Amino acid sequence: MTRTGNGGVGPCIDRRAGVANDAEADVALSVHADGGPQDGRGFHVIHPRSIPGLTDDIAGPSLRLARKVRSRLREIGLADSSYAGRAGIDARRDIGGLNLSAMPKVLVELGNMRNAADARRLKDPSHRTRLASGLAAALRDFAGE
């Protein structure tokens, strides 16, 4: 965890990426809740696009991880984002936390905090438990490839 509360902003992107890099992790999952448009709902999983010399070695495995996360989140009843990505997945080349990672990594937006329905669900402890279980299952799926 790089944040322990909701006040202020989180640490710099190189520190966030450095946590997993320094641990020599095999895979990394960055867990967030988005601040999209008020009428937007759902989750999306962001993976890095291939950038020569930067993410070209992790782009393919990160996409596979994104698909596993999407599958598990759909299984627990989450809907794909209505405002970002396509079919629950978004490829980006402008996210430093992904671009600075040395291992397959995705950033998952588990809901939209500006949407009242999503925000209510995100505050529900039983929903958060389902989210954690789904993410853990996705990581096990990826590790078992």
MIDOSE-1310 file (N, C-alpha, C; in nm, 2 decimals, decimal comma, always signed):
residues 145
mtrt	+0,08/-0,12/+0,00/+0,00/+0,00/+0,00/+0,09/+0,12/+0,00; +0,06/+0,21/-0,09/+0,13/+0,34/-0,09/+0,05/+0,45/-0,03; -0,08/+0,43/+0,00/-0,16/+0,52/+0,06/-0,24/+0,46/+0,17; -0,25/+0,52/+0,29/-0,32/+0,47/+0,40/-0,45/+0,54/+0,43
gngg	-0,48/+0,65/+0,35/-0,60/+0,73/+0,37/-0,64/+0,80/+0,25; -0,74/+0,88/+0,26/-0,80/+0,95/+0,14/-0,76/+1,09/+0,13; -0,68/+1,14/+0,23/-0,64/+1,28/+0,23/-0,52/+1,30/+0,14; -0,52/+1,42/+0,07/-0,41/+1,46/-0,01/-0,39/+1,37/-0,13
vgpc	-0,27/+1,37/-0,18/-0,24/+1,29/-0,30/-0,14/+1,18/-0,26; -0,13/+1,08/-0,34/-0,04/+0,97/-0,32/+0,10/+1,00/-0,35; +0,19/+0,91/-0,33/+0,33/+0,93/-0,36/+0,36/+0,94/-0,51; +0,47/+0,99/-0,54/+0,52/+1,01/-0,68/+0,51/+0,88/-0,75
idrr	+0,49/+0,88/-0,88/+0,48/+0,76/-0,96/+0,61/+0,67/-0,96; +0,72/+0,74/-0,95/+0,84/+0,65/-0,95/+0,85/+0,58/-0,82; +0,80/+0,63/-0,71/+0,80/+0,56/-0,58/+0,70/+0,45/-0,59; +0,59/+0,47/-0,65/+0,49/+0,37/-0,66/+0,54/+0,25/-0,74
agva	+0,60/+0,28/-0,86/+0,65/+0,17/-0,94/+0,77/+0,11/-0,87; +0,85/+0,19/-0,80/+0,97/+0,14/-0,73/+0,94/+0,03/-0,63; +0,82/+0,04/-0,56/+0,79/-0,06/-0,46/+0,79/-0,20/-0,51; +0,72/-0,22/-0,62/+0,72/-0,35/-0,68/+0,86/-0,39/-0,75
ndae	+0,92/-0,29/-0,81/+1,05/-0,31/-0,88/+1,15/-0,35/-0,77; +1,16/-0,28/-0,66/+1,25/-0,31/-0,55/+1,23/-0,45/-0,49; +1,10/-0,49/-0,49/+1,07/-0,62/-0,43/+1,09/-0,73/-0,53; +1,13/-0,69/-0,65/+1,14/-0,79/-0,76/+1,02/-0,88/-0,78
adva	+0,91/-0,81/-0,77/+0,78/-0,88/-0,79/+0,76/-0,94/-0,93; +0,69/-1,05/-0,93/+0,66/-1,11/-1,06/+0,55/-1,05/-1,14; +0,46/-0,98/-1,07/+0,35/-0,91/-1,13/+0,30/-0,80/-1,03; +0,24/-0,70/-1,09/+0,19/-0,59/-1,00/+0,05/-0,55/-1,05
lsvh	-0,03/-0,51/-0,95/-0,17/-0,47/-0,97/-0,18/-0,34/-0,89; -0,22/-0,23/-0,96/-0,24/-0,10/-0,90/-0,39/-0,08/-0,89; -0,44/-0,07/-0,76/-0,58/-0,07/-0,74/-0,63/+0,07/-0,71; -0,73/+0,11/-0,78/-0,78/+0,25/-0,77/-0,94/+0,25/-0,78
adgg	-0,99/+0,37/-0,75/-1,13/+0,40/-0,78/-1,12/+0,54/-0,86; -1,19/+0,54/-0,97/-1,18/+0,65/-1,07/-1,26/+0,77/-1,02; -1,23/+0,88/-1,09/-1,31/+1,01/-1,07/-1,37/+1,05/-1,20; -1,44/+0,97/-1,27/-1,49/+0,99/-1,40/-1,62/+1,08/-1,40
pqdg	-1,69/+1,09/-1,51/-1,81/+1,17/-1,51/-1,92/+1,11/-1,42; -2,00/+1,20/-1,37/-2,10/+1,15/-1,27/-2,20/+1,05/-1,33; -2,22/+1,05/-1,46/-2,31/+0,95/-1,51/-2,24/+0,83/-1,56; -2,11/+0,82/-1,54/-2,03/+0,71/-1,59/-2,02/+0,60/-1,47
rgfh	-2,03/+0,48/-1,51/-2,03/+0,37/-1,41/-1,94/+0,26/-1,46; -1,90/+0,17/-1,37/-1,83/+0,05/-1,41/-1,68/+0,05/-1,39; -1,62/-0,06/-1,42/-1,47/-0,07/-1,40/-1,40/-0,07/-1,53; -1,27/-0,04/-1,53/-1,19/-0,07/-1,65/-1,04/-0,10/-1,60
vihp	-0,98/-0,18/-1,68/-0,84/-0,23/-1,65/-0,75/-0,16/-1,75; -0,65/-0,09/-1,70/-0,55/-0,03/-1,79/-0,42/-0,10/-1,79; -0,38/-0,13/-1,92/-0,25/-0,20/-1,93/-0,16/-0,11/-2,02; -0,03/-0,13/-2,01/+0,06/-0,04/-2,09/+0,07/-0,08/-2,23
rsip	+0,07/+0,01/-2,32/+0,10/-0,01/-2,46/+0,25/-0,04/-2,47; +0,29/-0,10/-2,58/+0,43/-0,13/-2,60/+0,50/+0,00/-2,64; +0,61/+0,03/-2,57/+0,69/+0,14/-2,60/+0,84/+0,08/-2,61; +0,90/+0,09/-2,73/+1,03/+0,03/-2,74/+1,13/+0,08/-2,64
gltd	+1,20/-0,02/-2,58/+1,30/+0,01/-2,47/+1,24/+0,05/-2,34; +1,11/+0,05/-2,32/+1,05/+0,08/-2,20/+0,95/-0,02/-2,15; +0,84/-0,05/-2,23/+0,74/-0,14/-2,19/+0,73/-0,26/-2,29; +0,81/-0,26/-2,39/+0,80/-0,37/-2,49/+0,81/-0,51/-2,43
diag	+0,88/-0,53/-2,32/+0,89/-0,66/-2,26/+0,78/-0,70/-2,17; +0,70/-0,60/-2,12/+0,59/-0,63/-2,03/+0,45/-0,61/-2,09; +0,45/-0,55/-2,21/+0,32/-0,51/-2,27/+0,23/-0,64/-2,30; +0,28/-0,74/-2,36/+0,20/-0,86/-2,39/+0,15/-0,93/-2,26
pslr	+0,25/-0,96/-2,17/+0,20/-1,02/-2,04/+0,10/-0,93/-1,96; +0,12/-0,80/-1,97/+0,03/-0,71/-1,90/-0,11/-0,71/-1,96; -0,12/-0,73/-2,09/-0,25/-0,74/-2,16/-0,32/-0,87/-2,12; -0,24/-0,98/-2,11/-0,30/-1,11/-2,06/-0,35/-1,09/-1,92
lark	-0,27/-1,02/-1,83/-0,32/-1,00/-1,69/-0,45/-0,91/-1,69; -0,45/-0,81/-1,78/-0,57/-0,73/-1,79/-0,69/-0,81/-1,82; -0,68/-0,90/-1,92/-0,79/-0,99/-1,95/-0,84/-1,08/-1,84; -0,74/-1,13/-1,76/-0,78/-1,21/-1,65/-0,85/-1,13/-1,54
vrsr	-0,80/-1,01/-1,52/-0,87/-0,92/-1,42/-1,01/-0,89/-1,47; -1,02/-0,85/-1,59/-1,16/-0,82/-1,65/-1,25/-0,94/-1,63; -1,20/-1,06/-1,66/-1,29/-1,18/-1,66/-1,34/-1,20/-1,51; -1,25/-1,19/-1,42/-1,29/-1,22/-1,28/-1,38/-1,11/-1,23
lrei	-1,36/-0,98/-1,26/-1,45/-0,88/-1,22/-1,59/-0,89/-1,28; -1,59/-0,93/-1,40/-1,72/-0,96/-1,46/-1,79/-1,07/-1,39; -1,72/-1,18/-1,35/-1,78/-1,29/-1,28/-1,84/-1,25/-1,15; -1,79/-1,15/-1,08/-1,85/-1,11/-0,96/-1,95/-1,00/-0,98
glad	-1,99/-0,98/-1,10/-2,10/-0,89/-1,13/-2,07/-0,75/-1,16; -1,95/-0,71/-1,18/-1,92/-0,57/-1,22/-1,94/-0,55/-1,37; -1,98/-0,43/-1,41/-2,01/-0,40/-1,55/-1,89/-0,32/-1,60; -1,86/-0,34/-1,73/-1,75/-0,27/-1,79/-1,78/-0,12/-1,79
ssya	-1,68/-0,04/-1,78/-1,69/+0,11/-1,78/-1,78/+0,16/-1,89; -1,86/+0,25/-1,86/-1,94/+0,32/-1,97/-1,87/+0,44/-2,03; -1,76/+0,47/-1,97/-1,69/+0,60/-2,01/-1,54/+0,59/-2,04; -1,48/+0,48/-2,02/-1,34/+0,46/-2,04/-1,31/+0,33/-2,10
grag	-1,21/+0,32/-2,18/-1,17/+0,19/-2,24/-1,27/+0,14/-2,33; -1,25/+0,01/-2,37/-1,34/-0,06/-2,46/-1,35/-0,20/-2,40; -1,48/-0,24/-2,37/-1,51/-0,37/-2,32/-1,43/-0,40/-2,19; -1,42/-0,30/-2,11/-1,35/-0,31/-1,98/-1,20/-0,30/-1,98
idar	-1,14/-0,28/-2,09/-0,99/-0,27/-2,10/-0,95/-0,15/-2,18; -0,84/-0,08/-2,13/-0,79/+0,04/-2,19/-0,64/+0,02/-2,20; -0,58/+0,05/-2,32/-0,44/+0,05/-2,34/-0,39/+0,19/-2,34; -0,29/+0,22/-2,25/-0,24/+0,36/-2,24/-0,08/+0,35/-2,25
rdig	-0,03/+0,46/-2,29/+0,11/+0,48/-2,29/+0,16/+0,60/-2,21; +0,07/+0,66/-2,14/+0,09/+0,79/-2,07/+0,09/+0,77/-1,92; +0,09/+0,65/-1,87/+0,08/+0,63/-1,72/+0,21/+0,59/-1,67; +0,28/+0,68/-1,60/+0,41/+0,65/-1,55/+0,43/+0,53/-1,46
glnl	+0,33/+0,50/-1,38/+0,33/+0,39/-1,29/+0,34/+0,26/-1,37; +0,28/+0,25/-1,48/+0,29/+0,14/-1,57/+0,42/+0,14/-1,65; +0,45/+0,25/-1,71/+0,57/+0,26/-1,79/+0,70/+0,24/-1,72; +0,70/+0,27/-1,59/+0,82/+0,25/-1,51/+0,84/+0,11/-1,44
samp	+0,74/+0,02/-1,47/+0,74/-0,11/-1,41/+0,83/-0,21/-1,48; +0,89/-0,29/-1,40/+0,98/-0,39/-1,46/+0,91/-0,53/-1,47; +0,79/-0,54/-1,44/+0,71/-0,66/-1,45/+0,58/-0,64/-1,51; +0,50/-0,74/-1,55/+0,37/-0,72/-1,60/+0,29/-0,65/-1,49
kvlv	+0,21/-0,54/-1,54/+0,14/-0,46/-1,44/+0,01/-0,41/-1,51; -0,09/-0,40/-1,43/-0,21/-0,33/-1,47/-0,26/-0,24/-1,36; -0,34/-0,14/-1,40/-0,40/-0,04/-1,31/-0,55/-0,07/-1,33; -0,62/-0,10/-1,22/-0,76/-0,13/-1,23/-0,84/-0,02/-1,16
elgn	-0,93/+0,04/-1,23/-1,03/+0,13/-1,17/-1,15/+0,05/-1,14; -1,18/+0,03/-1,01/-1,29/-0,06/-0,96/-1,42/+0,00/-0,96; -1,43/+0,13/-1,00/-1,56/+0,20/-1,00/-1,53/+0,35/-1,01; -1,64/+0,42/-1,02/-1,63/+0,57/-1,04/-1,68/+0,64/-0,91
mrna	-1,59/+0,70/-0,84/-1,63/+0,77/-0,71/-1,72/+0,88/-0,73; -1,73/+0,94/-0,85/-1,82/+1,05/-0,87/-1,97/+1,00/-0,91; -1,98/+0,87/-0,93/-2,11/+0,82/-0,96/-2,17/+0,77/-0,82; -2,29/+0,81/-0,79/-2,35/+0,78/-0,65/-2,36/+0,63/-0,64
adar	-2,41/+0,56/-0,74/-2,43/+0,41/-0,72/-2,29/+0,34/-0,71; -2,19/+0,37/-0,79/-2,06/+0,31/-0,78/-2,00/+0,35/-0,64; -2,01/+0,47/-0,60/-1,95/+0,51/-0,47/-2,01/+0,44/-0,35; -2,15/+0,42/-0,36/-2,21/+0,34/-0,25/-2,16/+0,20/-0,25
rlkd	-2,14/+0,13/-0,36/-2,09/+0,00/-0,37/-1,94/-0,01/-0,31; -1,86/+0,09/-0,35/-1,72/+0,09/-0,31/-1,71/+0,11/-0,16; -1,81/+0,17/-0,09/-1,80/+0,19/+0,05/-1,85/+0,06/+0,13; -1,92/-0,03/+0,06/-1,97/-0,15/+0,12/-1,86/-0,25/+0,15
pshr	-1,84/-0,29/+0,27/-1,73/-0,38/+0,31/-1,75/-0,52/+0,24; -1,87/-0,57/+0,22/-1,89/-0,70/+0,15/-1,86/-0,69/+0,01; -1,89/-0,57/-0,06/-1,85/-0,55/-0,20/-1,70/-0,55/-0,21; -1,63/-0,48/-0,12/-1,48/-0,47/-0,12/-1,42/-0,61/-0,10
trla	-1,48/-0,69/-0,02/-1,43/-0,83/+0,00/-1,45/-0,90/-0,13; -1,56/-0,89/-0,20/-1,58/-0,96/-0,34/-1,47/-0,90/-0,44; -1,45/-0,77/-0,43/-1,35/-0,72/-0,52/-1,21/-0,78/-0,50; -1,17/-0,78/-0,37/-1,04/-0,84/-0,33/-1,03/-0,99/-0,37
sgla	-1,14/-1,06/-0,35/-1,14/-1,20/-0,39/-1,13/-1,22/-0,55; -1,20/-1,13/-0,62/-1,19/-1,14/-0,77/-1,05/-1,10/-0,81; -0,99/-1,00/-0,75/-0,85/-0,96/-0,79/-0,75/-1,07/-0,76; -0,77/-1,13/-0,64/-0,68/-1,24/-0,60/-0,69/-1,36/-0,70
aalr	-0,81/-1,39/-0,74/-0,84/-1,50/-0,83/-0,77/-1,47/-0,97; -0,78/-1,35/-1,01/-0,71/-1,31/-1,14/-0,56/-1,33/-1,13; -0,50/-1,29/-1,02/-0,36/-1,31/-1,00/-0,32/-1,46/-1,00; -0,40/-1,54/-0,94/-0,38/-1,68/-0,94/-0,39/-1,74/-1,08
dfag	-0,49/-1,69/-1,15/-0,51/-1,73/-1,29/-0,38/-1,70/-1,37; -0,34/-1,58/-1,36/-0,22/-1,53/-1,43/-0,10/-1,61/-1,39; -0,08/-1,64/-1,27/+0,04/-1,72/-1,22/+0,03/-1,86/-1,27; -0,09/-1,91/-1,29/-0,10/-2,05/-1,34/-0,09/-2,07/-1,49
e	-0,07/-1,96/-1,56/-0,06/-1,97/-1,71/+0,06/-2,07/-1,75
